[in-house]
Amino acid sequence: VRWEGVDEKVARVVAEANLDHAPDRRRVREAFKEAQLGIDHCLFKAQYAGVKTKESYVRNSRGIEIFSKSWLPENSRIKALVCFCHGYGDTCTFFFEGIAKKIASAGYGVFALDYPGFGLSEGLHGYIPSFDALVDDVIEHFSKIKANPEYKGIPSFLFGQSMGGAVALKIHFKQPDAWDGAILVAPMCKIAEDVVPSWPVQQILICIAKILPREKLVPQKDLAELAFKDLKKREQTSYNIIAYKDKPRLRTALEMLRTTQEIESRLEEVSLPLIILHGEADLVTDPSVSKALYEKASSSDKKLCLYKDAYHSLLEGEPDETIFSVLDDIISWLNAHCTTSTAS
Protein backbone atom coordinates (compact mmCIF):
# COMPACT_ATOMS: atom_id res chain seq x y z
CA VAL A 1 0.00 0.00 0.00
CA ARG A 2 1.25 3.51 -0.85
CA TRP A 3 0.15 6.26 1.53
CA GLU A 4 0.29 9.83 0.31
CA GLY A 5 2.31 12.05 2.64
CA VAL A 6 3.82 9.14 4.60
CA ASP A 7 7.62 8.84 4.58
CA GLU A 8 9.37 5.54 3.98
CA LYS A 9 10.52 5.15 7.59
CA VAL A 10 6.94 5.26 8.91
CA ALA A 11 5.73 2.97 6.10
CA ARG A 12 8.47 0.47 7.09
CA VAL A 13 7.29 0.51 10.74
CA VAL A 14 3.81 -0.49 9.50
CA ALA A 15 5.13 -3.15 7.10
CA GLU A 16 7.28 -4.82 9.77
CA ALA A 17 4.64 -4.80 12.54
CA ASN A 18 2.87 -7.93 13.73
CA LEU A 19 -0.62 -6.54 14.34
CA ASP A 20 -1.72 -9.71 16.12
CA HIS A 21 -0.27 -8.17 19.28
CA ALA A 22 -1.26 -4.92 21.02
CA PRO A 23 2.31 -3.51 21.53
CA ASP A 24 2.88 -3.48 17.75
CA ARG A 25 -0.56 -2.00 17.08
CA ARG A 26 0.20 0.79 19.57
CA ARG A 27 3.62 1.47 18.08
CA VAL A 28 2.21 1.62 14.54
CA ARG A 29 -0.64 3.91 15.51
CA GLU A 30 1.77 6.30 17.27
CA ALA A 31 3.99 6.46 14.18
CA PHE A 32 1.02 6.92 11.83
CA LYS A 33 -1.18 9.24 13.90
CA GLU A 34 -0.29 12.52 12.18
CA ALA A 35 -0.68 11.03 8.70
CA GLN A 36 -4.15 9.76 9.64
CA LEU A 37 -5.38 13.13 10.89
CA GLY A 38 -4.01 14.86 7.78
CA ILE A 39 -6.05 12.98 5.17
CA ASP A 40 -8.47 14.83 2.92
CA HIS A 41 -11.71 13.57 4.50
CA CYS A 42 -14.58 15.74 5.70
CA LEU A 43 -14.46 14.23 9.21
CA PHE A 44 -10.86 15.37 9.66
CA LYS A 45 -11.09 18.70 7.81
CA ALA A 46 -13.97 20.01 9.93
CA GLN A 47 -12.75 22.21 12.77
CA TYR A 48 -14.45 22.08 16.18
CA ALA A 49 -13.26 24.51 18.85
CA GLY A 50 -13.55 23.82 22.56
CA VAL A 51 -13.31 20.01 22.58
CA LYS A 52 -10.86 18.38 24.98
CA THR A 53 -9.74 14.79 24.50
CA LYS A 54 -8.19 12.23 26.83
CA GLU A 55 -6.71 8.79 26.12
CA SER A 56 -6.32 6.12 28.82
CA TYR A 57 -5.23 2.53 29.40
CA VAL A 58 -6.91 0.69 32.29
CA ARG A 59 -6.72 -3.00 33.24
CA ASN A 60 -10.24 -4.41 33.64
CA SER A 61 -11.53 -7.07 36.03
CA ARG A 62 -10.54 -9.84 33.57
CA GLY A 63 -6.95 -8.53 33.59
CA ILE A 64 -7.12 -7.13 30.03
CA GLU A 65 -5.62 -3.68 29.40
CA ILE A 66 -8.32 -1.62 27.67
CA PHE A 67 -7.72 1.52 25.62
CA SER A 68 -10.34 4.23 25.90
CA LYS A 69 -10.82 7.81 24.79
CA SER A 70 -13.14 10.68 25.66
CA TRP A 71 -14.14 13.91 23.91
CA LEU A 72 -15.70 16.57 26.16
CA PRO A 73 -16.97 20.11 25.56
CA GLU A 74 -14.52 22.46 27.24
CA ASN A 75 -16.64 25.53 27.84
CA SER A 76 -20.14 24.22 28.54
CA ARG A 77 -21.95 21.84 30.85
CA ILE A 78 -22.30 18.32 29.43
CA LYS A 79 -25.88 17.71 28.25
CA ALA A 80 -25.55 13.90 28.27
CA LEU A 81 -23.10 11.01 28.05
CA VAL A 82 -22.83 9.29 24.67
CA CYS A 83 -21.13 5.89 24.96
CA PHE A 84 -19.88 4.55 21.64
CA CYS A 85 -19.55 0.89 20.57
CA HIS A 86 -17.41 0.50 17.43
CA GLY A 87 -17.86 -1.89 14.52
CA TYR A 88 -16.15 -5.17 13.65
CA GLY A 89 -12.40 -4.88 13.06
CA ASP A 90 -12.45 -1.18 13.91
CA THR A 91 -11.03 1.16 16.55
CA CYS A 92 -12.25 4.37 18.19
CA THR A 93 -9.08 6.18 17.07
CA PHE A 94 -9.58 6.80 13.34
CA PHE A 95 -12.77 7.96 11.59
CA PHE A 96 -14.58 8.11 14.91
CA GLU A 97 -12.28 11.00 15.99
CA GLY A 98 -14.17 13.32 13.62
CA ILE A 99 -17.59 11.92 14.53
CA ALA A 100 -16.89 12.28 18.27
CA LYS A 101 -15.61 15.86 17.94
CA LYS A 102 -18.75 16.88 16.04
CA ILE A 103 -21.03 15.40 18.74
CA ALA A 104 -18.89 16.80 21.60
CA SER A 105 -18.99 20.26 20.01
CA ALA A 106 -22.80 20.07 20.32
CA GLY A 107 -22.41 19.76 24.12
CA TYR A 108 -22.13 16.01 24.70
CA GLY A 109 -19.55 13.96 26.57
CA VAL A 110 -18.49 11.21 24.18
CA PHE A 111 -16.80 8.06 25.52
CA ALA A 112 -15.44 5.09 23.60
CA LEU A 113 -13.17 2.09 24.05
CA ASP A 114 -11.46 -0.48 21.84
CA TYR A 115 -12.78 -3.97 22.58
CA PRO A 116 -10.28 -6.65 23.68
CA GLY A 117 -8.47 -7.83 20.55
CA PHE A 118 -9.27 -4.65 18.59
CA GLY A 119 -7.51 -1.34 18.09
CA LEU A 120 -5.15 -0.47 20.94
CA SER A 121 -6.59 -2.82 23.58
CA GLU A 122 -4.84 -6.04 24.56
CA GLY A 123 -5.80 -9.35 23.00
CA LEU A 124 -5.23 -11.33 19.81
CA HIS A 125 -6.20 -9.09 16.90
CA GLY A 126 -9.71 -9.68 15.60
CA TYR A 127 -10.44 -12.53 18.03
CA ILE A 128 -13.77 -12.72 19.90
CA PRO A 129 -13.79 -15.95 21.95
CA SER A 130 -17.11 -14.91 23.55
CA PHE A 131 -19.41 -12.10 22.40
CA ASP A 132 -21.08 -12.09 25.83
CA ALA A 133 -17.71 -11.56 27.58
CA LEU A 134 -16.98 -8.67 25.18
CA VAL A 135 -20.35 -7.09 26.05
CA ASP A 136 -19.61 -7.51 29.78
CA ASP A 137 -16.25 -5.74 29.28
CA VAL A 138 -18.04 -2.81 27.64
CA ILE A 139 -20.68 -2.67 30.40
CA GLU A 140 -17.93 -2.64 33.05
CA HIS A 141 -16.14 0.23 31.32
CA PHE A 142 -19.21 2.42 30.75
CA SER A 143 -20.59 1.69 34.25
CA LYS A 144 -17.44 3.19 35.78
CA ILE A 145 -17.88 6.33 33.69
CA LYS A 146 -21.55 6.66 34.63
CA ALA A 147 -20.68 6.19 38.33
CA ASN A 148 -18.45 9.29 38.29
CA PRO A 149 -20.06 11.82 40.70
CA GLU A 150 -19.41 14.56 38.10
CA TYR A 151 -21.99 12.95 35.83
CA LYS A 152 -24.67 12.28 38.46
CA GLY A 153 -28.15 12.96 37.07
CA ILE A 154 -26.94 13.39 33.48
CA PRO A 155 -28.76 11.29 30.83
CA SER A 156 -26.75 8.53 29.13
CA PHE A 157 -27.14 7.11 25.63
CA LEU A 158 -25.66 4.13 23.82
CA PHE A 159 -24.32 4.73 20.30
CA GLY A 160 -23.60 1.57 18.32
CA GLN A 161 -22.37 1.28 14.76
CA SER A 162 -22.58 -1.97 12.75
CA MET A 163 -21.34 -4.75 15.09
CA GLY A 164 -21.39 -2.05 17.77
CA GLY A 165 -25.16 -1.89 17.24
CA ALA A 166 -25.30 -5.55 18.30
CA VAL A 167 -23.09 -4.73 21.31
CA ALA A 168 -25.42 -1.85 22.26
CA LEU A 169 -28.54 -4.04 21.97
CA LYS A 170 -26.93 -6.79 24.07
CA ILE A 171 -26.02 -4.15 26.70
CA HIS A 172 -29.68 -3.08 26.70
CA PHE A 173 -30.86 -6.70 27.15
CA LYS A 174 -28.52 -7.06 30.13
CA GLN A 175 -29.34 -3.56 31.54
CA PRO A 176 -32.93 -2.86 30.40
CA ASP A 177 -33.42 0.23 32.60
CA ALA A 178 -29.90 1.68 32.69
CA TRP A 179 -29.93 3.87 29.55
CA ASP A 180 -31.98 6.84 28.34
CA GLY A 181 -31.85 5.77 24.70
CA ALA A 182 -29.81 4.26 21.88
CA ILE A 183 -28.51 5.45 18.52
CA LEU A 184 -28.00 2.53 16.13
CA VAL A 185 -26.21 3.18 12.83
CA ALA A 186 -26.49 0.26 10.36
CA PRO A 187 -26.82 -2.13 13.32
CA MET A 188 -25.68 -5.74 12.93
CA CYS A 189 -29.02 -7.37 13.76
CA LYS A 190 -28.50 -9.68 10.79
CA ILE A 191 -25.50 -10.05 8.49
CA ALA A 192 -26.55 -9.72 4.84
CA GLU A 193 -27.01 -13.09 3.09
CA ASP A 194 -24.35 -12.23 0.47
CA VAL A 195 -21.70 -11.85 3.20
CA VAL A 196 -22.52 -15.00 5.20
CA PRO A 197 -21.00 -18.32 4.02
CA SER A 198 -23.49 -20.89 2.71
CA TRP A 199 -25.11 -23.32 5.20
CA PRO A 200 -22.88 -26.34 4.28
CA VAL A 201 -19.74 -24.17 4.61
CA GLN A 202 -21.00 -22.91 7.99
CA GLN A 203 -21.33 -26.49 9.27
CA ILE A 204 -17.76 -27.30 8.20
CA LEU A 205 -16.47 -24.11 9.86
CA ILE A 206 -18.31 -24.92 13.11
CA CYS A 207 -16.51 -28.28 13.27
CA ILE A 208 -13.08 -26.78 12.48
CA ALA A 209 -13.63 -23.95 15.01
CA LYS A 210 -13.72 -26.48 17.85
CA ILE A 211 -10.10 -27.39 17.08
CA LEU A 212 -8.74 -24.18 15.50
CA PRO A 213 -10.84 -21.27 16.88
CA ARG A 214 -8.20 -18.61 16.13
CA GLU A 215 -7.57 -19.59 12.49
CA LYS A 216 -8.39 -17.10 9.72
CA LEU A 217 -10.35 -19.42 7.45
CA VAL A 218 -13.72 -17.75 6.92
CA PRO A 219 -14.21 -16.60 3.32
CA GLN A 220 -14.97 -12.89 3.10
CA LYS A 221 -15.69 -10.31 0.40
CA ASP A 222 -13.91 -6.93 0.38
CA LEU A 223 -15.81 -5.12 3.13
CA ALA A 224 -14.45 -1.67 2.23
CA GLU A 225 -15.78 -2.14 -1.30
CA LEU A 226 -19.18 -3.20 0.05
CA ALA A 227 -19.34 -0.56 2.80
CA PHE A 228 -17.91 2.64 1.28
CA LYS A 229 -19.82 4.26 -1.57
CA ASP A 230 -17.41 7.15 -2.22
CA LEU A 231 -14.34 5.78 -4.05
CA LYS A 232 -11.86 8.27 -2.59
CA LYS A 233 -13.08 7.59 0.95
CA ARG A 234 -12.88 3.84 0.26
CA GLU A 235 -9.18 4.26 -0.60
CA GLN A 236 -8.66 6.22 2.62
CA THR A 237 -9.61 3.17 4.70
CA SER A 238 -6.00 2.03 4.09
CA TYR A 239 -4.94 4.76 6.57
CA ASN A 240 -6.85 2.91 9.31
CA ILE A 241 -3.74 0.80 9.79
CA ILE A 242 -4.71 -0.88 13.08
CA ALA A 243 -8.10 -2.02 11.79
CA TYR A 244 -8.43 -5.80 11.43
CA LYS A 245 -8.68 -6.46 7.67
CA ASP A 246 -7.79 -10.15 7.41
CA LYS A 247 -10.22 -13.05 6.98
CA PRO A 248 -12.38 -13.40 10.10
CA ARG A 249 -11.11 -15.86 12.70
CA LEU A 250 -13.34 -18.93 12.98
CA ARG A 251 -14.56 -18.38 16.54
CA THR A 252 -15.14 -14.67 15.88
CA ALA A 253 -17.30 -15.35 12.83
CA LEU A 254 -19.38 -17.95 14.65
CA GLU A 255 -19.86 -15.68 17.69
CA MET A 256 -21.05 -12.85 15.44
CA LEU A 257 -23.44 -15.15 13.58
CA ARG A 258 -24.82 -16.59 16.83
CA THR A 259 -25.26 -13.08 18.26
CA THR A 260 -27.19 -11.80 15.23
CA GLN A 261 -29.48 -14.84 15.36
CA GLU A 262 -30.13 -14.15 19.05
CA ILE A 263 -30.84 -10.45 18.47
CA GLU A 264 -33.12 -11.16 15.51
CA SER A 265 -35.19 -13.43 17.80
CA ARG A 266 -35.39 -10.81 20.59
CA LEU A 267 -36.36 -7.61 18.72
CA GLU A 268 -39.61 -7.33 20.74
CA GLU A 269 -37.56 -6.94 23.95
CA VAL A 270 -36.04 -3.64 22.82
CA SER A 271 -37.81 -1.13 25.06
CA LEU A 272 -35.67 2.02 25.27
CA PRO A 273 -36.02 5.22 23.16
CA LEU A 274 -34.40 4.44 19.84
CA ILE A 275 -33.19 5.99 16.60
CA ILE A 276 -32.11 3.60 13.83
CA LEU A 277 -30.18 4.99 10.84
CA HIS A 278 -29.51 2.71 7.87
CA GLY A 279 -28.52 2.98 4.21
CA GLU A 280 -31.09 1.40 1.90
CA ALA A 281 -28.31 0.01 -0.32
CA ASP A 282 -26.37 -1.57 2.59
CA LEU A 283 -24.84 -4.89 1.49
CA VAL A 284 -23.12 -5.69 4.82
CA THR A 285 -25.90 -5.54 7.43
CA ASP A 286 -29.45 -6.14 6.32
CA PRO A 287 -31.60 -2.95 6.31
CA SER A 288 -34.78 -5.07 6.29
CA VAL A 289 -33.92 -6.20 9.84
CA SER A 290 -33.57 -2.56 10.94
CA LYS A 291 -37.11 -2.09 9.60
CA ALA A 292 -38.19 -5.19 11.57
CA LEU A 293 -36.47 -3.81 14.70
CA TYR A 294 -38.38 -0.55 14.27
CA GLU A 295 -41.69 -2.39 13.85
CA LYS A 296 -41.20 -5.03 16.57
CA ALA A 297 -39.41 -3.04 19.30
CA SER A 298 -41.71 -2.49 22.27
CA SER A 299 -40.36 1.08 22.61
CA SER A 300 -43.08 3.71 22.39
CA ASP A 301 -40.43 6.24 21.34
CA LYS A 302 -38.68 5.03 18.18
CA LYS A 303 -37.54 6.52 14.90
CA LEU A 304 -36.24 4.95 11.68
CA CYS A 305 -34.16 6.98 9.21
CA LEU A 306 -33.45 5.28 5.89
CA TYR A 307 -31.05 6.92 3.42
CA LYS A 308 -31.75 6.25 -0.24
CA ASP A 309 -28.89 4.60 -2.19
CA ALA A 310 -26.57 4.84 0.86
CA TYR A 311 -24.15 2.01 1.69
CA HIS A 312 -23.10 0.54 5.06
CA SER A 313 -20.60 3.16 6.27
CA LEU A 314 -23.07 6.03 6.59
CA LEU A 315 -20.77 8.19 8.72
CA GLU A 316 -17.49 7.60 6.85
CA GLY A 317 -18.00 6.38 3.30
CA GLU A 318 -20.80 8.48 1.79
CA PRO A 319 -20.62 11.88 0.05
CA ASP A 320 -19.88 14.71 2.53
CA GLU A 321 -23.45 16.04 2.52
CA THR A 322 -24.86 12.60 3.47
CA ILE A 323 -22.34 12.18 6.30
CA PHE A 324 -23.23 15.56 7.82
CA SER A 325 -26.95 14.99 7.26
CA VAL A 326 -26.75 11.73 9.27
CA LEU A 327 -24.70 13.44 12.01
CA ASP A 328 -27.27 16.28 12.16
CA ASP A 329 -30.08 13.71 12.48
CA ILE A 330 -28.23 12.09 15.41
CA ILE A 331 -27.56 15.39 17.19
CA SER A 332 -31.16 16.61 16.67
CA TRP A 333 -32.46 13.36 18.19
CA LEU A 334 -30.06 13.69 21.16
CA ASN A 335 -31.11 17.32 21.71
CA ALA A 336 -34.80 16.35 21.77
CA HIS A 337 -34.18 13.43 24.13
CA CYS A 338 -31.98 15.37 26.53
CA THR A 339 -34.85 17.79 27.02
CA THR A 340 -37.23 14.85 27.61
CA SER A 341 -34.84 13.11 30.05
CA THR A 342 -34.17 16.29 32.01
CA ALA A 343 -37.90 17.05 32.23
CA SER A 344 -38.73 13.57 33.49
C-alpha positions in Angstrom: 0.0 0.0 0.0 1.3 3.5 -0.8 0.2 6.3 1.5 0.3 9.8 0.3 2.3 12.1 2.6 3.8 9.1 4.6 7.6 8.8 4.6 9.4 5.5 4.0 10.5 5.2 7.6 6.9 5.3 8.9 5.7 3.0 6.1 8.5 0.5 7.1 7.3 0.5 10.7 3.8 -0.5 9.5 5.1 -3.1 7.1 7.3 -4.8 9.8 4.6 -4.8 12.5 2.9 -7.9 13.7 -0.6 -6.5 14.3 -1.7 -9.7 16.1 -0.3 -8.2 19.3 -1.3 -4.9 21.0 2.3 -3.5 21.5 2.9 -3.5 17.8 -0.6 -2.0 17.1 0.2 0.8 19.6 3.6 1.5 18.1 2.2 1.6 14.5 -0.6 3.9 15.5 1.8 6.3 17.3 4.0 6.5 14.2 1.0 6.9 11.8 -1.2 9.2 13.9 -0.3 12.5 12.2 -0.7 11.0 8.7 -4.2 9.8 9.6 -5.4 13.1 10.9 -4.0 14.9 7.8 -6.1 13.0 5.2 -8.5 14.8 2.9 -11.7 13.6 4.5 -14.6 15.7 5.7 -14.5 14.2 9.2 -10.9 15.4 9.7 -11.1 18.7 7.8 -14.0 20.0 9.9 -12.8 22.2 12.8 -14.5 22.1 16.2 -13.3 24.5 18.8 -13.6 23.8 22.6 -13.3 20.0 22.6 -10.9 18.4 25.0 -9.7 14.8 24.5 -8.2 12.2 26.8 -6.7 8.8 26.1 -6.3 6.1 28.8 -5.2 2.5 29.4 -6.9 0.7 32.3 -6.7 -3.0 33.2 -10.2 -4.4 33.6 -11.5 -7.1 36.0 -10.5 -9.8 33.6 -6.9 -8.5 33.6 -7.1 -7.1 30.0 -5.6 -3.7 29.4 -8.3 -1.6 27.7 -7.7 1.5 25.6 -10.3 4.2 25.9 -10.8 7.8 24.8 -13.1 10.7 25.7 -14.1 13.9 23.9 -15.7 16.6 26.2 -17.0 20.1 25.6 -14.5 22.5 27.2 -16.6 25.5 27.8 -20.1 24.2 28.5 -22.0 21.8 30.9 -22.3 18.3 29.4 -25.9 17.7 28.3 -25.5 13.9 28.3 -23.1 11.0 28.1 -22.8 9.3 24.7 -21.1 5.9 25.0 -19.9 4.5 21.6 -19.6 0.9 20.6 -17.4 0.5 17.4 -17.9 -1.9 14.5 -16.1 -5.2 13.6 -12.4 -4.9 13.1 -12.5 -1.2 13.9 -11.0 1.2 16.6 -12.2 4.4 18.2 -9.1 6.2 17.1 -9.6 6.8 13.3 -12.8 8.0 11.6 -14.6 8.1 14.9 -12.3 11.0 16.0 -14.2 13.3 13.6 -17.6 11.9 14.5 -16.9 12.3 18.3 -15.6 15.9 17.9 -18.7 16.9 16.0 -21.0 15.4 18.7 -18.9 16.8 21.6 -19.0 20.3 20.0 -22.8 20.1 20.3 -22.4 19.8 24.1 -22.1 16.0 24.7 -19.5 14.0 26.6 -18.5 11.2 24.2 -16.8 8.1 25.5 -15.4 5.1 23.6 -13.2 2.1 24.0 -11.5 -0.5 21.8 -12.8 -4.0 22.6 -10.3 -6.6 23.7 -8.5 -7.8 20.5 -9.3 -4.6 18.6 -7.5 -1.3 18.1 -5.1 -0.5 20.9 -6.6 -2.8 23.6 -4.8 -6.0 24.6 -5.8 -9.3 23.0 -5.2 -11.3 19.8 -6.2 -9.1 16.9 -9.7 -9.7 15.6 -10.4 -12.5 18.0 -13.8 -12.7 19.9 -13.8 -16.0 21.9 -17.1 -14.9 23.5 -19.4 -12.1 22.4 -21.1 -12.1 25.8 -17.7 -11.6 27.6 -17.0 -8.7 25.2 -20.3 -7.1 26.0 -19.6 -7.5 29.8 -16.3 -5.7 29.3 -18.0 -2.8 27.6 -20.7 -2.7 30.4 -17.9 -2.6 33.0 -16.1 0.2 31.3 -19.2 2.4 30.8 -20.6 1.7 34.3 -17.4 3.2 35.8 -17.9 6.3 33.7 -21.6 6.7 34.6 -20.7 6.2 38.3 -18.5 9.3 38.3 -20.1 11.8 40.7 -19.4 14.6 38.1 -22.0 12.9 35.8 -24.7 12.3 38.5 -28.2 13.0 37.1 -26.9 13.4 33.5 -28.8 11.3 30.8 -26.7 8.5 29.1 -27.1 7.1 25.6 -25.7 4.1 23.8 -24.3 4.7 20.3 -23.6 1.6 18.3 -22.4 1.3 14.8 -22.6 -2.0 12.8 -21.3 -4.7 15.1 -21.4 -2.1 17.8 -25.2 -1.9 17.2 -25.3 -5.6 18.3 -23.1 -4.7 21.3 -25.4 -1.8 22.3 -28.5 -4.0 22.0 -26.9 -6.8 24.1 -26.0 -4.2 26.7 -29.7 -3.1 26.7 -30.9 -6.7 27.1 -28.5 -7.1 30.1 -29.3 -3.6 31.5 -32.9 -2.9 30.4 -33.4 0.2 32.6 -29.9 1.7 32.7 -29.9 3.9 29.6 -32.0 6.8 28.3 -31.9 5.8 24.7 -29.8 4.3 21.9 -28.5 5.4 18.5 -28.0 2.5 16.1 -26.2 3.2 12.8 -26.5 0.3 10.4 -26.8 -2.1 13.3 -25.7 -5.7 12.9 -29.0 -7.4 13.8 -28.5 -9.7 10.8 -25.5 -10.1 8.5 -26.6 -9.7 4.8 -27.0 -13.1 3.1 -24.4 -12.2 0.5 -21.7 -11.8 3.2 -22.5 -15.0 5.2 -21.0 -18.3 4.0 -23.5 -20.9 2.7 -25.1 -23.3 5.2 -22.9 -26.3 4.3 -19.7 -24.2 4.6 -21.0 -22.9 8.0 -21.3 -26.5 9.3 -17.8 -27.3 8.2 -16.5 -24.1 9.9 -18.3 -24.9 13.1 -16.5 -28.3 13.3 -13.1 -26.8 12.5 -13.6 -24.0 15.0 -13.7 -26.5 17.9 -10.1 -27.4 17.1 -8.7 -24.2 15.5 -10.8 -21.3 16.9 -8.2 -18.6 16.1 -7.6 -19.6 12.5 -8.4 -17.1 9.7 -10.4 -19.4 7.4 -13.7 -17.8 6.9 -14.2 -16.6 3.3 -15.0 -12.9 3.1 -15.7 -10.3 0.4 -13.9 -6.9 0.4 -15.8 -5.1 3.1 -14.4 -1.7 2.2 -15.8 -2.1 -1.3 -19.2 -3.2 0.0 -19.3 -0.6 2.8 -17.9 2.6 1.3 -19.8 4.3 -1.6 -17.4 7.1 -2.2 -14.3 5.8 -4.1 -11.9 8.3 -2.6 -13.1 7.6 1.0 -12.9 3.8 0.3 -9.2 4.3 -0.6 -8.7 6.2 2.6 -9.6 3.2 4.7 -6.0 2.0 4.1 -4.9 4.8 6.6 -6.8 2.9 9.3 -3.7 0.8 9.8 -4.7 -0.9 13.1 -8.1 -2.0 11.8 -8.4 -5.8 11.4 -8.7 -6.5 7.7 -7.8 -10.2 7.4 -10.2 -13.0 7.0 -12.4 -13.4 10.1 -11.1 -15.9 12.7 -13.3 -18.9 13.0 -14.6 -18.4 16.5 -15.1 -14.7 15.9 -17.3 -15.3 12.8 -19.4 -17.9 14.7 -19.9 -15.7 17.7 -21.1 -12.8 15.4 -23.4 -15.2 13.6 -24.8 -16.6 16.8 -25.3 -13.1 18.3 -27.2 -11.8 15.2 -29.5 -14.8 15.4 -30.1 -14.2 19.1 -30.8 -10.4 18.5 -33.1 -11.2 15.5 -35.2 -13.4 17.8 -35.4 -10.8 20.6 -36.4 -7.6 18.7 -39.6 -7.3 20.7 -37.6 -6.9 23.9 -36.0 -3.6 22.8 -37.8 -1.1 25.1 -35.7 2.0 25.3 -36.0 5.2 23.2 -34.4 4.4 19.8 -33.2 6.0 16.6 -32.1 3.6 13.8 -30.2 5.0 10.8 -29.5 2.7 7.9 -28.5 3.0 4.2 -31.1 1.4 1.9 -28.3 0.0 -0.3 -26.4 -1.6 2.6 -24.8 -4.9 1.5 -23.1 -5.7 4.8 -25.9 -5.5 7.4 -29.4 -6.1 6.3 -31.6 -3.0 6.3 -34.8 -5.1 6.3 -33.9 -6.2 9.8 -33.6 -2.6 10.9 -37.1 -2.1 9.6 -38.2 -5.2 11.6 -36.5 -3.8 14.7 -38.4 -0.5 14.3 -41.7 -2.4 13.8 -41.2 -5.0 16.6 -39.4 -3.0 19.3 -41.7 -2.5 22.3 -40.4 1.1 22.6 -43.1 3.7 22.4 -40.4 6.2 21.3 -38.7 5.0 18.2 -37.5 6.5 14.9 -36.2 5.0 11.7 -34.2 7.0 9.2 -33.4 5.3 5.9 -31.0 6.9 3.4 -31.8 6.2 -0.2 -28.9 4.6 -2.2 -26.6 4.8 0.9 -24.1 2.0 1.7 -23.1 0.5 5.1 -20.6 3.2 6.3 -23.1 6.0 6.6 -20.8 8.2 8.7 -17.5 7.6 6.9 -18.0 6.4 3.3 -20.8 8.5 1.8 -20.6 11.9 0.1 -19.9 14.7 2.5 -23.5 16.0 2.5 -24.9 12.6 3.5 -22.3 12.2 6.3 -23.2 15.6 7.8 -26.9 15.0 7.3 -26.8 11.7 9.3 -24.7 13.4 12.0 -27.3 16.3 12.2 -30.1 13.7 12.5 -28.2 12.1 15.4 -27.6 15.4 17.2 -31.2 16.6 16.7 -32.5 13.4 18.2 -30.1 13.7 21.2 -31.1 17.3 21.7 -34.8 16.4 21.8 -34.2 13.4 24.1 -32.0 15.4 26.5 -34.8 17.8 27.0 -37.2 14.8 27.6 -34.8 13.1 30.0 -34.2 16.3 32.0 -37.9 17.1 32.2 -38.7 13.6 33.5 
